[in-house]
């Protein structure tokens, strides 16, 4: 069976001459007349006494008389010229049997389309791909001849089953196959769409490895052997034998050819069936070549006299049963009856099969062909694609039962069909079985496809799939989200599918009425928004129950707070949230109050009474340094007016206990470092010399130039003098 068949045609050719196109491109092919299956006709090329008179092409179409008209005048129009283009079109067909992979790709989509686009980019050729129901692939390739050959080779490497073969060629002939700088080898690889590995000069091996499709390997081997045969020069010869007589020379499974080579000692290279060449190359010793050539020509002459032909019409789908696995059935027919069966190309729509052989054997061969064609029955059952998994059954249960009841019946799931092949009786039985399953699911099951915005998927699925799993369990349906097509597919019992669709549609309608809003809030305020034990955020959520408020965790390191819910509620919640943030910001005014360490206990009061009273009455947060900490600063946080009040009350406690005065002196910030000194040594010395005065400089971000001095009242005059 051919792995791939190539058709070629020139495109955009402008013919402006009136010359006979057939005279330029070869002899006209005479169409063969169709023959009825019921009454096959035969012609005996060796017996012409009862044959109908035949006419040659020249008899039917005599040549026109010579042109004797006067010469064309000098002012006549110049002769027309033919304008052609270098662009060509080729069709490459890869059968289902020879296809590397059989997964269901839809006419060039998915991985197949991506591969073709890459090949087109690399080679410059335009490629279109189409798939057949029998898993075959057809490629339309357009471009220059060199681009087409390169693209064809790459396509076959990716899509056709690759095989390899070792061909023994004398070492001294390898350089001829390589050609100058390897040009001949590269051209051979392009033309045959194969990969050819020739051993290096340092290796002693004669074997050349050819990898590719079956057809490509055959073509490459033919060309390599032909190149090798030509190197024998004085001991090689050629003879032209019509292609239709090659099977009689080769014999079933090469039996005749092997015998001829053993008897003569010559190498006989007959082109494989897929290569349309008549020439047979014979190489070896002179006597052996002459002997082999004589025997080959004798077989040809004998079969030419004895052979008759008969043509029959057989459904295209049954041809492969006549051919058999790897052509085994054709070989068996040739061995048993001595008749060659000629099949049309696999990609041809023709259904005519021609039998060629002795007249007395044609009847028996015809019977065998009919038997083989009808030995297997093929049936296609209409079954929508979604029913295929139910036909197969859970974990293949239905298929196992079918195999037990109808053994040796092959089942193929196509697009919207199921194909059965096998023994006619068992195929009929399997057809009833599968039809019952399909009809049952068509009657009770259905499916719907809903187009959904992908942003809704996570809300429809629910946390850990809770929403979808509930519908599956309660309604006994399958729900699949087809993300690449923005679809949700619901499949199962009709009532369940209808109910699931209603619930999902209700959810989708609700989501379509919702909106999402991102609110940027300084992450340092997030804890304040949540409040103690979540009190503040809980209050906001209770007020807007249909709004989802998502505050990022500290690890997320983001300022974005997300709101989602009904549009109106989200807008209101957004306003209240910003109001809360403003209140928190206003309540976050901070003042540091330096209080002598010995007075902290009086600020706290007995049992914390004083500090608690100040906190409650001023609604502020007051933080004092730990007991063992030498820091004297008390930090007050809250609304500005409340913070100032708390500060005043704390300072009042200190002033009542000690004659302490405060003084603010305006000093330009540029002098701060000079006053403080290295490591704060200078300012520490000043404070010590002045009897323990406290000097506090404003922070760098306060934009203040006032330095605060605190000390005993009697020290103040000396401080000012200093």
Secondary structure as a PSIPRED ss2 file (coil, helix, strand):
# PSIPRED VFORMAT (PSIPRED V4.0)

   1 X C   1.000  0.000  0.000
   2 X C   1.000  0.000  0.000
   3 X C   1.000  0.000  0.000
   4 X E   0.000  0.000  1.000
   5 X E   0.000  0.000  1.000
   6 X E   0.000  0.000  1.000
   7 X E   0.000  0.000  1.000
   8 X E   0.000  0.000  1.000
   9 X E   0.000  0.000  1.000
  10 X E   0.000  0.000  1.000
  11 X C   1.000  0.000  0.000
  12 X C   1.000  0.000  0.000
  13 X C   1.000  0.000  0.000
  14 X E   0.000  0.000  1.000
  15 X C   1.000  0.000  0.000
  16 X C   1.000  0.000  0.000
  17 X C   1.000  0.000  0.000
  18 X C   1.000  0.000  0.000
  19 X C   1.000  0.000  0.000
  20 X C   1.000  0.000  0.000
  21 X H   0.000  1.000  0.000
  22 X H   0.000  1.000  0.000
  23 X H   0.000  1.000  0.000
  24 X H   0.000  1.000  0.000
  25 X H   0.000  1.000  0.000
  26 X C   1.000  0.000  0.000
  27 X C   1.000  0.000  0.000
  28 X C   1.000  0.000  0.000
  29 X C   1.000  0.000  0.000
  30 X C   1.000  0.000  0.000
  31 X C   1.000  0.000  0.000
  32 X C   1.000  0.000  0.000
  33 X C   1.000  0.000  0.000
  34 X C   1.000  0.000  0.000
  35 X C   1.000  0.000  0.000
  36 X C   1.000  0.000  0.000
  37 X C   1.000  0.000  0.000
  38 X C   1.000  0.000  0.000
  39 X C   1.000  0.000  0.000
  40 X C   1.000  0.000  0.000
  41 X C   1.000  0.000  0.000
  42 X E   0.000  0.000  1.000
  43 X E   0.000  0.000  1.000
  44 X E   0.000  0.000  1.000
  45 X C   1.000  0.000  0.000
  46 X C   1.000  0.000  0.000
  47 X C   1.000  0.000  0.000
  48 X C   1.000  0.000  0.000
  49 X C   1.000  0.000  0.000
  50 X C   1.000  0.000  0.000
  51 X C   1.000  0.000  0.000
  52 X C   1.000  0.000  0.000
  53 X C   1.000  0.000  0.000
  54 X C   1.000  0.000  0.000
  55 X C   1.000  0.000  0.000
  56 X C   1.000  0.000  0.000
  57 X H   0.000  1.000  0.000
  58 X H   0.000  1.000  0.000
  59 X H   0.000  1.000  0.000
  60 X H   0.000  1.000  0.000
  61 X C   1.000  0.000  0.000
  62 X C   1.000  0.000  0.000
  63 X C   1.000  0.000  0.000
  64 X C   1.000  0.000  0.000
  65 X C   1.000  0.000  0.000
  66 X C   1.000  0.000  0.000
  67 X C   1.000  0.000  0.000
  68 X C   1.000  0.000  0.000
  69 X C   1.000  0.000  0.000
  70 X C   1.000  0.000  0.000
  71 X C   1.000  0.000  0.000
  72 X C   1.000  0.000  0.000
  73 X C   1.000  0.000  0.000
  74 X C   1.000  0.000  0.000
  75 X C   1.000  0.000  0.000
  76 X C   1.000  0.000  0.000
  77 X C   1.000  0.000  0.000
  78 X C   1.000  0.000  0.000
  79 X C   1.000  0.000  0.000
  80 X C   1.000  0.000  0.000
  81 X C   1.000  0.000  0.000
  82 X C   1.000  0.000  0.000
  83 X E   0.000  0.000  1.000
  84 X C   1.000  0.000  0.000
  85 X C   1.000  0.000  0.000
  86 X C   1.000  0.000  0.000
  87 X C   1.000  0.000  0.000
  88 X E   0.000  0.000  1.000
  89 X E   0.000  0.000  1.000
  90 X E   0.000  0.000  1.000
  91 X E   0.000  0.000  1.000
  92 X E   0.000  0.000  1.000
  93 X E   0.000  0.000  1.000
  94 X E   0.000  0.000  1.000
  95 X C   1.000  0.000  0.000
  96 X C   1.000  0.000  0.000
  97 X C   1.000  0.000  0.000
  98 X C   1.000  0.000  0.000
  99 X E   0.000  0.000  1.000
 100 X C   1.000  0.000  0.000
 101 X C   1.000  0.000  0.000
 102 X C   1.000  0.000  0.000
 103 X C   1.000  0.000  0.000
 104 X C   1.000  0.000  0.000
 105 X C   1.000  0.000  0.000
 106 X C   1.000  0.000  0.000
 107 X C   1.000  0.000  0.000
 108 X C   1.000  0.000  0.000
 109 X C   1.000  0.000  0.000
 110 X H   0.000  1.000  0.000
 111 X H   0.000  1.000  0.000
 112 X H   0.000  1.000  0.000
 113 X H   0.000  1.000  0.000
 114 X H   0.000  1.000  0.000
 115 X H   0.000  1.000  0.000
 116 X H   0.000  1.000  0.000
 117 X H   0.000  1.000  0.000
 118 X H   0.000  1.000  0.000
 119 X H   0.000  1.000  0.000
 120 X H   0.000  1.000  0.000
 121 X H   0.000  1.000  0.000
 122 X H   0.000  1.000  0.000
 123 X H   0.000  1.000  0.000
 124 X C   1.000  0.000  0.000
 125 X C   1.000  0.000  0.000
 126 X E   0.000  0.000  1.000
 127 X E   0.000  0.000  1.000
 128 X E   0.000  0.000  1.000
 129 X E   0.000  0.000  1.000
 130 X E   0.000  0.000  1.000
 131 X E   0.000  0.000  1.000
 132 X C   1.000  0.000  0.000
 133 X C   1.000  0.000  0.000
 134 X C   1.000  0.000  0.000
 135 X C   1.000  0.000  0.000
 136 X C   1.000  0.000  0.000
 137 X E   0.000  0.000  1.000
 138 X E   0.000  0.000  1.000
 139 X E   0.000  0.000  1.000
 140 X E   0.000  0.000  1.000
 141 X E   0.000  0.000  1.000
 142 X E   0.000  0.000  1.000
 143 X E   0.000  0.000  1.000
 144 X C   1.000  0.000  0.000
 145 X H   0.000  1.000  0.000
 146 X H   0.000  1.000  0.000
 147 X H   0.000  1.000  0.000
 148 X H   0.000  1.000  0.000
 149 X H   0.000  1.000  0.000
 150 X H   0.000  1.000  0.000
 151 X H   0.000  1.000  0.000
 152 X H   0.000  1.000  0.000
 153 X H   0.000  1.000  0.000
 154 X H   0.000  1.000  0.000
 155 X H   0.000  1.000  0.000
 156 X H   0.000  1.000  0.000
 157 X H   0.000  1.000  0.000
 158 X H   0.000  1.000  0.000
 159 X H   0.000  1.000  0.000
 160 X E   0.000  0.000  1.000
 161 X C   1.000  0.000  0.000
 162 X C   1.000  0.000  0.000
 163 X E   0.000  0.000  1.000
 164 X E   0.000  0.000  1.000
 165 X E   0.000  0.000  1.000
 166 X E   0.000  0.000  1.000
 167 X E   0.000  0.000  1.000
 168 X E   0.000  0.000  1.000
 169 X C   1.000  0.000  0.000
 170 X C   1.000  0.000  0.000
 171 X H   0.000  1.000  0.000
 172 X H   0.000  1.000  0.000
 173 X H   0.000  1.000  0.000
 174 X H   0.000  1.000  0.000
 175 X H   0.000  1.000  0.000
 176 X H   0.000  1.000  0.000
 177 X H   0.000  1.000  0.000
 178 X H   0.000  1.000  0.000
 179 X C   1.000  0.000  0.000
 180 X H   0.000  1.000  0.000
 181 X H   0.000  1.000  0.000
 182 X H   0.000  1.000  0.000
 183 X H   0.000  1.000  0.000
 184 X H   0.000  1.000  0.000
 185 X H   0.000  1.000  0.000
 186 X H   0.000  1.000  0.000
 187 X H   0.000  1.000  0.000
 188 X H   0.000  1.000  0.000
 189 X H   0.000  1.000  0.000
 190 X H   0.000  1.000  0.000
 191 X H   0.000  1.000  0.000
 192 X H   0.000  1.000  0.000
 193 X C   1.000  0.000  0.000
 194 X C   1.000  0.000  0.000
 195 X E   0.000  0.000  1.000
 196 X E   0.000  0.000  1.000
 197 X E   0.000  0.000  1.000
 198 X E   0.000  0.000  1.000
 199 X C   1.000  0.000  0.000
 200 X C   1.000  0.000  0.000
 201 X C   1.000  0.000  0.000
 202 X C   1.000  0.000  0.000
 203 X C   1.000  0.000  0.000
 204 X C   1.000  0.000  0.000
 205 X C   1.000  0.000  0.000
 206 X C   1.000  0.000  0.000
 207 X E   0.000  0.000  1.000
 208 X E   0.000  0.000  1.000
 209 X E   0.000  0.000  1.000
 210 X E   0.000  0.000  1.000
 211 X E   0.000  0.000  1.000
 212 X E   0.000  0.000  1.000
 213 X C   1.000  0.000  0.000
 214 X H   0.000  1.000  0.000
 215 X H   0.000  1.000  0.000
 216 X H   0.000  1.000  0.000
 217 X H   0.000  1.000  0.000
 218 X H   0.000  1.000  0.000
 219 X H   0.000  1.000  0.000
 220 X H   0.000  1.000  0.000
 221 X H   0.000  1.000  0.000
 222 X H   0.000  1.000  0.000
 223 X H   0.000  1.000  0.000
 224 X H   0.000  1.000  0.000
 225 X H   0.000  1.000  0.000
 226 X H   0.000  1.000  0.000
 227 X H   0.000  1.000  0.000
 228 X H   0.000  1.000  0.000
 229 X H   0.000  1.000  0.000
 230 X H   0.000  1.000  0.000
 231 X C   1.000  0.000  0.000
 232 X C   1.000  0.000  0.000
 233 X H   0.000  1.000  0.000
 234 X H   0.000  1.000  0.000
 235 X H   0.000  1.000  0.000
 236 X E   0.000  0.000  1.000
 237 X E   0.000  0.000  1.000
 238 X E   0.000  0.000  1.000
 239 X E   0.000  0.000  1.000
 240 X E   0.000  0.000  1.000
 241 X C   1.000  0.000  0.000
 242 X C   1.000  0.000  0.000
 243 X H   0.000  1.000  0.000
 244 X H   0.000  1.000  0.000
 245 X H   0.000  1.000  0.000
 246 X H   0.000  1.000  0.000
 247 X H   0.000  1.000  0.000
 248 X H   0.000  1.000  0.000
 249 X H   0.000  1.000  0.000
 250 X H   0.000  1.000  0.000
 251 X C   1.000  0.000  0.000
 252 X H   0.000  1.000  0.000
 253 X H   0.000  1.000  0.000
 254 X H   0.000  1.000  0.000
 255 X H   0.000  1.000  0.000
 256 X H   0.000  1.000  0.000
 257 X H   0.000  1.000  0.000
 258 X H   0.000  1.000  0.000
 259 X H   0.000  1.000  0.000
 260 X H   0.000  1.000  0.000
 261 X H   0.000  1.000  0.000
 262 X H   0.000  1.000  0.000
 263 X H   0.000  1.000  0.000
 264 X H   0.000  1.000  0.000
 265 X C   1.000  0.000  0.000
 266 X C   1.000  0.000  0.000
 267 X E   0.000  0.000  1.000
 268 X E   0.000  0.000  1.000
 269 X E   0.000  0.000  1.000
 270 X C   1.000  0.000  0.000
 271 X C   1.000  0.000  0.000
 272 X C   1.000  0.000  0.000
 273 X C   1.000  0.000  0.000
 274 X C   1.000  0.000  0.000
 275 X C   1.000  0.000  0.000
 276 X C   1.000  0.000  0.000
 277 X C   1.000  0.000  0.000
 278 X C   1.000  0.000  0.000
 279 X E   0.000  0.000  1.000
 280 X E   0.000  0.000  1.000
 281 X E   0.000  0.000  1.000
 282 X E   0.000  0.000  1.000
 283 X E   0.000  0.000  1.000
 284 X C   1.000  0.000  0.000
 285 X C   1.000  0.000  0.000
 286 X H   0.000  1.000  0.000
 287 X H   0.000  1.000  0.000
 288 X H   0.000  1.000  0.000
 289 X H   0.000  1.000  0.000
 290 X H   0.000  1.000  0.000
 291 X H   0.000  1.000  0.000
 292 X H   0.000  1.000  0.000
 293 X H   0.000  1.000  0.000
 294 X H   0.000  1.000  0.000
 295 X H   0.000  1.000  0.000
 296 X H   0.000  1.000  0.000
 297 X H   0.000  1.000  0.000
 298 X H   0.000  1.000  0.000
 299 X H   0.000  1.000  0.000
 300 X H   0.000  1.000  0.000
 301 X H   0.000  1.000  0.000
 302 X H   0.000  1.000  0.000
 303 X H   0.000  1.000  0.000
 304 X H   0.000  1.000  0.000
 305 X H   0.000  1.000  0.000
 306 X H   0.000  1.000  0.000
 307 X E   0.000  0.000  1.000
 308 X E   0.000  0.000  1.000
 309 X E   0.000  0.000  1.000
 310 X E   0.000  0.000  1.000
 311 X E   0.000  0.000  1.000
 312 X E   0.000  0.000  1.000
 313 X E   0.000  0.000  1.000
 314 X C   1.000  0.000  0.000
 315 X C   1.000  0.000  0.000
 316 X H   0.000  1.000  0.000
 317 X H   0.000  1.000  0.000
 318 X H   0.000  1.000  0.000
 319 X H   0.000  1.000  0.000
 320 X H   0.000  1.000  0.000
 321 X H   0.000  1.000  0.000
 322 X H   0.000  1.000  0.000
 323 X H   0.000  1.000  0.000
 324 X C   1.000  0.000  0.000
 325 X H   0.000  1.000  0.000
 326 X H   0.000  1.000  0.000
 327 X H   0.000  1.000  0.000
 328 X H   0.000  1.000  0.000
 329 X H   0.000  1.000  0.000
 330 X H   0.000  1.000  0.000
 331 X H   0.000  1.000  0.000
 332 X H   0.000  1.000  0.000
 333 X H   0.000  1.000  0.000
 334 X H   0.000  1.000  0.000
 335 X H   0.000  1.000  0.000
 336 X H   0.000  1.000  0.000
 337 X H   0.000  1.000  0.000
 338 X C   1.000  0.000  0.000
 339 X C   1.000  0.000  0.000
 340 X E   0.000  0.000  1.000
 341 X E   0.000  0.000  1.000
 342 X E   0.000  0.000  1.000
 343 X C   1.000  0.000  0.000
 344 X C   1.000  0.000  0.000
 345 X C   1.000  0.000  0.000
 346 X C   1.000  0.000  0.000
 347 X C   1.000  0.000  0.000
 348 X C   1.000  0.000  0.000
 349 X C   1.000  0.000  0.000
 350 X C   1.000  0.000  0.000
 351 X C   1.000  0.000  0.000
 352 X E   0.000  0.000  1.000
 353 X E   0.000  0.000  1.000
 354 X E   0.000  0.000  1.000
 355 X E   0.000  0.000  1.000
 356 X E   0.000  0.000  1.000
 357 X E   0.000  0.000  1.000
 358 X E   0.000  0.000  1.000
 359 X H   0.000  1.000  0.000
 360 X H   0.000  1.000  0.000
 361 X H   0.000  1.000  0.000
 362 X H   0.000  1.000  0.000
 363 X H   0.000  1.000  0.000
 364 X H   0.000  1.000  0.000
 365 X H   0.000  1.000  0.000
 366 X H   0.000  1.000  0.000
 367 X H   0.000  1.000  0.000
 368 X H   0.000  1.000  0.000
 369 X H   0.000  1.000  0.000
 370 X H   0.000  1.000  0.000
 371 X H   0.000  1.000  0.000
 372 X H   0.000  1.000  0.000
 373 X H   0.000  1.000  0.000
 374 X C   1.000  0.000  0.000
 375 X C   1.000  0.000  0.000
 376 X C   1.000  0.000  0.000
 377 X E   0.000  0.000  1.000
 378 X E   0.000  0.000  1.000
 379 X E   0.000  0.000  1.000
 380 X E   0.000  0.000  1.000
 381 X E   0.000  0.000  1.000
 382 X E   0.000  0.000  1.000
 383 X C   1.000  0.000  0.000
 384 X C   1.000  0.000  0.000
 385 X H   0.000  1.000  0.000
 386 X H   0.000  1.000  0.000
 387 X H   0.000  1.000  0.000
 388 X H   0.000  1.000  0.000
 389 X H   0.000  1.000  0.000
 390 X H   0.000  1.000  0.000
 391 X H   0.000  1.000  0.000
 392 X H   0.000  1.000  0.000
 393 X C   1.000  0.000  0.000
 394 X H   0.000  1.000  0.000
 395 X H   0.000  1.000  0.000
 396 X H   0.000  1.000  0.000
 397 X H   0.000  1.000  0.000
 398 X H   0.000  1.000  0.000
 399 X H   0.000  1.000  0.000
 400 X H   0.000  1.000  0.000
 401 X H   0.000  1.000  0.000
 402 X H   0.000  1.000  0.000
 403 X H   0.000  1.000  0.000
 404 X H   0.000  1.000  0.000
 405 X H   0.000  1.000  0.000
 406 X C   1.000  0.000  0.000
 407 X C   1.000  0.000  0.000
 408 X C   1.000  0.000  0.000
 409 X C   1.000  0.000  0.000
 410 X E   0.000  0.000  1.000
 411 X E   0.000  0.000  1.000
 412 X E   0.000  0.000  1.000
 413 X E   0.000  0.000  1.000
 414 X C   1.000  0.000  0.000
 415 X C   1.000  0.000  0.000
 416 X C   1.000  0.000  0.000
 417 X E   0.000  0.000  1.000
 418 X E   0.000  0.000  1.000
 419 X E   0.000  0.000  1.000
 420 X E   0.000  0.000  1.000
 421 X E   0.000  0.000  1.000
 422 X E   0.000  0.000  1.000
 423 X C   1.000  0.000  0.000
 424 X H   0.000  1.000  0.000
 425 X H   0.000  1.000  0.000
 426 X H   0.000  1.000  0.000
 427 X H   0.000  1.000  0.000
 428 X H   0.000  1.000  0.000
 429 X H   0.000  1.000  0.000
 430 X H   0.000  1.000  0.000
 431 X H   0.000  1.000  0.000
 432 X H   0.000  1.000  0.000
 433 X H   0.000  1.000  0.000
 434 X H   0.000  1.000  0.000
 435 X H   0.000  1.000  0.000
 436 X H   0.000  1.000  0.000
 437 X H   0.000  1.000  0.000
 438 X H   0.000  1.000  0.000
 439 X H   0.000  1.000  0.000
 440 X H   0.000  1.000  0.000
 441 X H   0.000  1.000  0.000
 442 X H   0.000  1.000  0.000
 443 X H   0.000  1.000  0.000
 444 X H   0.000  1.000  0.000
 445 X E   0.000  0.000  1.000
 446 X E   0.000  0.000  1.000
 447 X E   0.000  0.000  1.000
 448 X E   0.000  0.000  1.000
 449 X E   0.000  0.000  1.000
 450 X E   0.000  0.000  1.000
 451 X E   0.000  0.000  1.000
 452 X C   1.000  0.000  0.000
 453 X C   1.000  0.000  0.000
 454 X H   0.000  1.000  0.000
 455 X H   0.000  1.000  0.000
 456 X H   0.000  1.000  0.000
 457 X H   0.000  1.000  0.000
 458 X H   0.000  1.000  0.000
 459 X H   0.000  1.000  0.000
 460 X H   0.000  1.000  0.000
 461 X H   0.000  1.000  0.000
 462 X C   1.000  0.000  0.000
 463 X H   0.000  1.000  0.000
 464 X H   0.000  1.000  0.000
 465 X H   0.000  1.000  0.000
 466 X H   0.000  1.000  0.000
 467 X H   0.000  1.000  0.000
 468 X H   0.000  1.000  0.000
 469 X H   0.000  1.000  0.000
 470 X H   0.000  1.000  0.000
 471 X H   0.000  1.000  0.000
 472 X H   0.000  1.000  0.000
 473 X H   0.000  1.000  0.000
 474 X H   0.000  1.000  0.000
 475 X H   0.000  1.000  0.000
 476 X C   1.000  0.000  0.000
 477 X E   0.000  0.000  1.000
 478 X E   0.000  0.000  1.000
 479 X E   0.000  0.000  1.000
 480 X E   0.000  0.000  1.000
 481 X E   0.000  0.000  1.000
 482 X E   0.000  0.000  1.000
 483 X H   0.000  1.000  0.000
 484 X H   0.000  1.000  0.000
 485 X H   0.000  1.000  0.000
 486 X C   1.000  0.000  0.000
 487 X E   0.000  0.000  1.000
 488 X E   0.000  0.000  1.000
 489 X E   0.000  0.000  1.000
 490 X E   0.000  0.000  1.000
 491 X E   0.000  0.000  1.000
 492 X E   0.000  0.000  1.000
 493 X E   0.000  0.000  1.000
 494 X H   0.000  1.000  0.000
 495 X H   0.000  1.000  0.000
 496 X H   0.000  1.000  0.000
 497 X H   0.000  1.000  0.000
 498 X H   0.000  1.000  0.000
 499 X H   0.000  1.000  0.000
 500 X H   0.000  1.000  0.000
 501 X H   0.000  1.000  0.000
 502 X H   0.000  1.000  0.000
 503 X H   0.000  1.000  0.000
 504 X H   0.000  1.000  0.000
 505 X H   0.000  1.000  0.000
 506 X H   0.000  1.000  0.000
 507 X H   0.000  1.000  0.000
 508 X H   0.000  1.000  0.000
 509 X H   0.000  1.000  0.000
 510 X H   0.000  1.000  0.000
 511 X H   0.000  1.000  0.000
 512 X H   0.000  1.000  0.000
 513 X C   1.000  0.000  0.000
 514 X E   0.000  0.000  1.000
 515 X E   0.000  0.000  1.000
 516 X E   0.000  0.000  1.000
 517 X E   0.000  0.000  1.000
 518 X E   0.000  0.000  1.000
 519 X E   0.000  0.000  1.000
 520 X E   0.000  0.000  1.000
 521 X C   1.000  0.000  0.000
 522 X C   1.000  0.000  0.000
 523 X H   0.000  1.000  0.000
 524 X H   0.000  1.000  0.000
 525 X H   0.000  1.000  0.000
 526 X H   0.000  1.000  0.000
 527 X H   0.000  1.000  0.000
 528 X H   0.000  1.000  0.000
 529 X H   0.000  1.000  0.000
 530 X H   0.000  1.000  0.000
 531 X C   1.000  0.000  0.000
 532 X H   0.000  1.000  0.000
 533 X H   0.000  1.000  0.000
 534 X H   0.000  1.000  0.000
 535 X H   0.000  1.000  0.000
 536 X H   0.000  1.000  0.000
 537 X H   0.000  1.000  0.000
 538 X H   0.000  1.000  0.000
 539 X H   0.000  1.000  0.000
 540 X H   0.000  1.000  0.000
 541 X H   0.000  1.000  0.000
 542 X H   0.000  1.000  0.000
 543 X H   0.000  1.000  0.000
 544 X C   1.000  0.000  0.000
 545 X C   1.000  0.000  0.000
 546 X C   1.000  0.000  0.000
 547 X C   1.000  0.000  0.000
 548 X E   0.000  0.000  1.000
 549 X E   0.000  0.000  1.000
 550 X E   0.000  0.000  1.000
 551 X E   0.000  0.000  1.000
 552 X C   1.000  0.000  0.000
 553 X C   1.000  0.000  0.000
 554 X H   0.000  1.000  0.000
 555 X H   0.000  1.000  0.000
 556 X H   0.000  1.000  0.000
 557 X C   1.000  0.000  0.000
 558 X C   1.000  0.000  0.000
 559 X C   1.000  0.000  0.000
 560 X E   0.000  0.000  1.000
 561 X E   0.000  0.000  1.000
 562 X E   0.000  0.000  1.000
 563 X E   0.000  0.000  1.000
 564 X E   0.000  0.000  1.000
 565 X E   0.000  0.000  1.000
 566 X E   0.000  0.000  1.000
 567 X H   0.000  1.000  0.000
 568 X H   0.000  1.000  0.000
 569 X H   0.000  1.000  0.000
 570 X H   0.000  1.000  0.000
 571 X H   0.000  1.000  0.000
 572 X H   0.000  1.000  0.000
 573 X H   0.000  1.000  0.000
 574 X H   0.000  1.000  0.000
 575 X H   0.000  1.000  0.000
 576 X H   0.000  1.000  0.000
 577 X H   0.000  1.000  0.000
 578 X H   0.000  1.000  0.000
 579 X H   0.000  1.000  0.000
 580 X H   0.000  1.000  0.000
 581 X H   0.000  1.000  0.000
 582 X H   0.000  1.000  0.000
 583 X H   0.000  1.000  0.000
 584 X H   0.000  1.000  0.000
 585 X H   0.000  1.000  0.000
 586 X H   0.000  1.000  0.000
 587 X C   1.000  0.000  0.000
 588 X C   1.000  0.000  0.000
 589 X E   0.000  0.000  1.000
 590 X E   0.000  0.000  1.000
 591 X E   0.000  0.000  1.000
 592 X E   0.000  0.000  1.000
 593 X E   0.000  0.000  1.000
 594 X E   0.000  0.000  1.000
 595 X C   1.000  0.000  0.000
 596 X C   1.000  0.000  0.000
 597 X H   0.000  1.000  0.000
 598 X H   0.000  1.000  0.000
 599 X H   0.000  1.000  0.000
 600 X H   0.000  1.000  0.000
 601 X H   0.000  1.000  0.000
 602 X H   0.000  1.000  0.000
 603 X H   0.000  1.000  0.000
 604 X H   0.000  1.000  0.000
 605 X C   1.000  0.000  0.000
 606 X H   0.000  1.000  0.000
 607 X H   0.000  1.000  0.000
 608 X H   0.000  1.000  0.000
 609 X H   0.000  1.000  0.000
 610 X H   0.000  1.000  0.000
 611 X H   0.000  1.000  0.000
 612 X H   0.000  1.000  0.000
 613 X H   0.000  1.000  0.000
 614 X H   0.000  1.000  0.000
 615 X H   0.000  1.000  0.000
 616 X H   0.000  1.000  0.000
 617 X H   0.000  1.000  0.000
 618 X H   0.000  1.000  0.000
 619 X C   1.000  0.000  0.000
 620 X C   1.000  0.000  0.000
 621 X E   0.000  0.000  1.000
 622 X E   0.000  0.000  1.000
 623 X E   0.000  0.000  1.000
 624 X C   1.000  0.000  0.000
 625 X C   1.000  0.000  0.000
 626 X C   1.000  0.000  0.000
 627 X C   1.000  0.000  0.000
 628 X C   1.000  0.000  0.000
 629 X C   1.000  0.000  0.000
 630 X C   1.000  0.000  0.000
 631 X C   1.000  0.000  0.000
 632 X C   1.000  0.000  0.000
 633 X E   0.000  0.000  1.000
 634 X E   0.000  0.000  1.000
 635 X E   0.000  0.000  1.000
 636 X E   0.000  0.000  1.000
 637 X E   0.000  0.000  1.000
 638 X E   0.000  0.000  1.000
 639 X C   1.000  0.000  0.000
 640 X H   0.000  1.000  0.000
 641 X H   0.000  1.000  0.000
 642 X H   0.000  1.000  0.000
 643 X H   0.000  1.000  0.000
 644 X H   0.000  1.000  0.000
 645 X H   0.000  1.000  0.000
 646 X H   0.000  1.000  0.000
 647 X H   0.000  1.000  0.000
 648 X H   0.000  1.000  0.000
 649 X H   0.000  1.000  0.000
 650 X H   0.000  1.000  0.000
 651 X H   0.000  1.000  0.000
 652 X H   0.000  1.000  0.000
 653 X H   0.000  1.000  0.000
 654 X H   0.000  1.000  0.000
 655 X H   0.000  1.000  0.000
 656 X H   0.000  1.000  0.000
 657 X H   0.000  1.000  0.000
 658 X C   1.000  0.000  0.000
 659 X C   1.000  0.000  0.000
 660 X E   0.000  0.000  1.000
 661 X E   0.000  0.000  1.000
 662 X E   0.000  0.000  1.000
 663 X E   0.000  0.000  1.000
 664 X E   0.000  0.000  1.000
 665 X E   0.000  0.000  1.000
 666 X E   0.000  0.000  1.000
 667 X C   1.000  0.000  0.000
 668 X C   1.000  0.000  0.000
 669 X H   0.000  1.000  0.000
 670 X H   0.000  1.000  0.000
 671 X H   0.000  1.000  0.000
 672 X H   0.000  1.000  0.000
 673 X H   0.000  1.000  0.000
 674 X H   0.000  1.000  0.000
 675 X H   0.000  1.000  0.000
 676 X H   0.000  1.000  0.000
 677 X C   1.000  0.000  0.000
 678 X H   0.000  1.000  0.000
 679 X H   0.000  1.000  0.000
 680 X H   0.000  1.000  0.000
 681 X H   0.000  1.000  0.000
 682 X H   0.000  1.000  0.000
 683 X H   0.000  1.000  0.000
 684 X H   0.000  1.000  0.000
 685 X H   0.000  1.000  0.000
 686 X H   0.000  1.000  0.000
 687 X H   0.000  1.000  0.000
 688 X H   0.000  1.000  0.000
 689 X H   0.000  1.000  0.000
 690 X C   1.000  0.000  0.000
 691 X C   1.000  0.000  0.000
 692 X C   1.000  0.000  0.000
 693 X C   1.000  0.000  0.000
 694 X E   0.000  0.000  1.000
 695 X E   0.000  0.000  1.000
 696 X E   0.000  0.000  1.000
 697 X C   1.000  0.000  0.000
 698 X C   1.000  0.000  0.000
 699 X C   1.000  0.000  0.000
 700 X C   1.000  0.000  0.000
 701 X C   1.000  0.000  0.000
 702 X C   1.000  0.000  0.000
 703 X C   1.000  0.000  0.000
 704 X C   1.000  0.000  0.000
 705 X C   1.000  0.000  0.000
 706 X E   0.000  0.000  1.000
 707 X E   0.000  0.000  1.000
 708 X E   0.000  0.000  1.000
 709 X E   0.000  0.000  1.000
 710 X E   0.000  0.000  1.000
 711 X E   0.000  0.000  1.000
 712 X E   0.000  0.000  1.000
 713 X H   0.000  1.000  0.000
 714 X H   0.000  1.000  0.000
 715 X H   0.000  1.000  0.000
 716 X H   0.000  1.000  0.000
 717 X H   0.000  1.000  0.000
 718 X H   0.000  1.000  0.000
 719 X H   0.000  1.000  0.000
 720 X H   0.000  1.000  0.000
 721 X H   0.000  1.000  0.000
 722 X C   1.000  0.000  0.000
